[in-house]
Amino acid sequence: LKYFKAAHASLEKKGTLFLEVAGGEGFLEPGVEEHRIKIPKLGDVKQIWESHQYDPITQVNDYSIHFQLPSGEWMNDAFRYHWRIWGIRDLREILLDAGFRHTVVLWEKTDRDGKGIGQYEVLEESDRPDSWVAYVVGVKG
C-alpha cells in the first residue's frame, strides 16, 4: 500500500500506472519452455524459461532464464526472479486504497490455440486459461 500511495503521489493529475501481471495454473507449475531467438551477427540462441516450485502459502515462485549460445556455451541463470504472485482482484483493491480513482484490466487476446497474440482488450471477467498475461491499470484522475 505504501508503494502504491507513493506511485499515486508521483503521477500527474491525469496519470496512469500500468502493472504487468501473469498467472494461471500453467504459470505456476514447475516446467521448462524453450524458444529459439535469431540474433543478428550472433546466430541462433536457445532461450529457456524455467519455472520452479510455487509456494501457495507465501504465493512466491522462482523463475530462471538460461541461454545456450551458438558456440554451445551455456549461460545458466542469466536472469533469476523471486516473485510474489499477486491476484488481479488484490491489485485492483490496493490501487483503490492507495487513492486511484478507478482501475482497468487489459486482458491479452489469444489465438485458436490459446496462445497470446500481444493485443489487449478491457475485461471485467474471463474464463480460466492455463496461463495468461494482463495489465492492471490504476487511473489517477
Secondary structure as UniProt FT lines:
FT   HELIX           2..10
FT   TURN            13..14
FT   STRAND          16..23
FT   HELIX           25..28
FT   STRAND          31..39
FT   TURN            40..42
FT   STRAND          43..51
FT   TURN            56..59
FT   STRAND          60..68
FT   TURN            70..71
FT   STRAND          74..84
FT   HELIX           88..97
FT   TURN            98..99
FT   STRAND          102..110
FT   TURN            112..113
FT   STRAND          116..122
FT   STRAND          132..139
//
